[in-house]
Amino acid sequence: MDIKPSFTSPTSGRSIPVTPSPVGSTLIDIDHVDFFYGASQALHDINLKIEEKKVTAFIGPSGCGKSTLLRCLNRMNDLIDGTRVANGQIKIRGIDIYDPSVDVIELRKRVGMVFQKSNPFPKSIYENITYGLRLQGRSNKSDLDAVVEKSLRGAALWDEVKDRLHSSGLGLSGGQQQRLCIARAIAVEPEVILMDEPCSALDPIATVKVEELIQELRTKFTIVIVTHNMQQAARCSDKTAFFYMGKLIEFADTRAIFMNPANAQTEAYVSGRFG
Amino acid sequence: MSPSTRHEFQSRPSAARRWESAALWLFRTATYVILICGALVFGNIVFKGSKTVFTTTAPFINVPFFTEAPESLYVFDYQGQKREMGDREFRAFKATHPEAKDIKAESYVYSAGGIFPCIVGTVLLVLGSMIIALTLGVSAAVYLSEYAKQGRAVTLIRLAILNLAGVPSIVFGLFGLGLFVIYLDWNVSLLAGWFTLAFMVLPVVITASEESLKAVPKGFREGSLALGATKWQTIRKNVLPYALPGILTSSILGIARVAGETAPIMFTAAYVVRDKLPWEGLTSVSDFFFQGVMALPYHIYVVSSKIPQNEYTERVQYGTAFVFLVIVALIATCSIVLRNKLRNRYKW
C-alpha cells in the first residue's frame, strides 16, 4: 500500500499515515471558521467541505474573502503579521492544520499553490521544477530528470520546452510561465493544489490551455480554484462556493449554482447583475 | 515680413526672462566651479605623484617605490657632486668608499624607499573589515527585513543604525581604542582596526542590504514557501542570491570610502613605521591578528604633518596619495564589474 507521509510534525507523535480515500469523500473540512486581519474580520463563520479529487471553485466579487480562505488552507496567511483564525477549525483528513503540533512545512508540501501572478524563479526551467525536490534533499540526477519530464508533461508544457530546459523560466510566455508554476507545484506531488486566480493575467488562448490542464489534473489532485471569471468556474469546476462580504452565501454543485441558485444574491451575481 | 516690424510674438525684455538667464548662469557656474575644483585636486595629485610613480627610463614605473619600505634619505656632497641616497644604499656606499666614511650628510626621514608595507597594510585592513562588515551587516539586514516583526522596536533599531552613519570617524577611532585596544586588550592590531573599520561601514552595508532584499519580489518568497521551504531555505536559495549584486556593490563602495579614513585606524591599527612585513617573524597564527600595520592614509598623514618638511618630502607625499587614489579607484571599479556580472545572471 502506498503510504504517504503525514503533515504533522515528526516530533508530535500525532502523525497519522494517510491512505487515499475514494473520490468524493471529504478531504478538507472547513468548520465554522472566523478569520481576522488585525481587528477587521475577513471571514465570518465559514462552513465548507471540499471533496477529494474534485475541482472546487470559489467565486465572488473582489474583497469577498475567497482568496483569504484559499490562503488559509496552506497557512500562507501566516506570513502576514496580525492574522489569525479566531474560531473554528480547518481539518484536512481530520487533522486540524492550525493545531500547534502541525508542521507548516509538511502541510505546504501536501497542499501546493499556484499564484495569481505567475512567479517562476529567475532560474532555468529545470531548476524551477526541481526546486521543491532539492529542498527535500533529492539530488539524484536521473531521479530529478524523470520528475522534470513527468511534471512538465503533467502541466502540458513538455513539448514546448523540452529543448530548452536549461534556459531561464522567465523567457517563457505568460501562459507558459503559469503552466511552469503548475508543473513546479505538482513536482512535489501534493494532494491538493490551490489556485489563486491562475488565469487573471493570461490571454484567452493561454486561459483555455490552463483550463484544459485543470481538467487533466482533477484525476490526480484535489483542486481548489479562486476565480473572478464565472464562466471559468462554470466550465471547469464540480462544486462552486459563492462568497460575499466575507460570508459563504451558497455552496453546491456548479450546475446548481449557475442553473438554479437557491439564494437571490447568488442568482444576482451569477447572472451578472453585480460584482 | 521685414525684421523691423513688430509682431504678435515679438520678444521683449521682462523680469521673468532676466531671472531665467540669472538662474541658468548660477547653475552653470556652480557646475563649472565644482568641475574645476575636482580637476585641480586630481590634476595636482596625478601630476606631482606621477613624478614619483613613473620614471623616464624602462620599465617607466618606479618599481622600488612599490616594493620597498620607507627609508631615510641622505643628501651629501661627494667629490663636488651632490648625491642622494636611501639609507641602505648610503651604508653600502660608505662600506665600498672608505674615504667617504666621515662624510657629513643631511638626513631626511621617510623620503627615500617605497611604500610597500603601507600598501600591504591597507589591503589587509580593507579585506578583513570587508569580511567582518559583510557577515555582520548582511545577517543583521536579513534579520531586520525578513525575520523581525515590523514595529516600533525595529524602527528604532533602523534609526540607530542610520545615526551611526553620522558619527564622526574620530569618534569611531576613540571607540575602537577604548573597546578593542584597551578594554579587550588587543593592543594596536589588525584585529582592532578591522572591527573599528567594520563598525564604521556597517550602516552602509545594512541599509544597502535591506534595500536590496526589499527589491526582491514577494512572489519569489511565497512561491518558495508554498513548495514547503523553510524561511531560511527560501532566503538562502531564492532571496539572497538575487539581492547579492546590490549588497556587494554598495558595501564595497562603502568600504572603499572607509579605507581612506585615517582617524579610525590611527589609534587602533596603524604604526608610524614598522620594519617587519605582516607575515614576517610570526611565532603563531594569532600573532598575525595582533600586530599593527602601516597603512596608506596614515602614512600620508605622517609624512605630511609629523616629520620636518623639506623639498624631499613632497615626493613621498604625492606619490603615496597618487597610489592611494588609484587603489581606491580600483576597488570601486571591481565593485562595478562584479555588479554587472552578477546582475546579468539573475534578471526578472
Interface residues (C-beta under 8 A of the other chain):
Chain A: N74 M76 L79 D81 I105 E106 R108 K109 G112 M113 F115 K117 N119 P120 F121 P122 Y131 G132 L135 Q136 S168 L170 C181 R184 A185 V188
Chain B: K149 Q150 P217 G219 F220 R221 E222 G223 S224 L225 A226 L227 G228 A229 T230 Q233 K237 N238 Y242 Y346 K347 W348
